[in-house]
Amino acid sequence: MFEGGTRVPCVISWPGLTSAGTRSDTIIQSEDYYPTLIDGLAIKTEKDQRFDGVSLTPILKGGHLEREAVFQYFPHNPGVPDWLPPAVSVHRGDWKLIRLFHGGEKGAHRYLLFNLKDDLSEKSDLASKQPDLVNGLNALIGNFLNETGAVVPIPNPAFNPASYHPEEEGKQIPKGNEKGKEKAKRSA
């Protein structure tokens, strides 16, 4: 969910499609590879075939990619990093909103908003200072979840809020660290 785990470089070499030495700072996602292969190889698709991503061929040819936003969806607790509740994020322009499912007061969703141009390490949560932006980006998340038919997490009736430590979100516990393992056990 956080940039430290999702922002990685990508290198694509495709003779006849890419030019040597070109570069793009466009945000892409793994869901874009399949439609890119289909498009780049001129493979005919089914009439109503839908893709989760978009073709990257405009970027590979030196152009720009037009898309409203990029989404990441983890409706489960993956254990990497060691403390990450179910969440979804939207990245549009310089802004990124993370919705933590049922992580707020009385089981409401909680939001983290970051200006990645000024804060790539996501240290300054601006959600409380930009409520209109949060609402707009959250609407994009809602549309994404509806359009994809995503299964959305429901509140866990056995969850003990006293065991929840938001300050630990996204922090990885070093393996072999007995103090960290004990802390993780207490948090579970």
KAMOJO-V680676 format. One record per helix or strand of 3 or more residues. SS is the DSSP state (~ for helix, > for strand). FROM is the first residue (numbers start at 1). TO is the last residue. If there is no record, write none. Layout:
SS:FROM:TO
SS:FROM:TO
This chain:
~:3:6
~:32:40
~:57:60
>:70:74
>:87:92
>:95:100
~:105:107
>:110:115
~:127:129
~:131:148
~:161:163
~:166:168
~:178:187
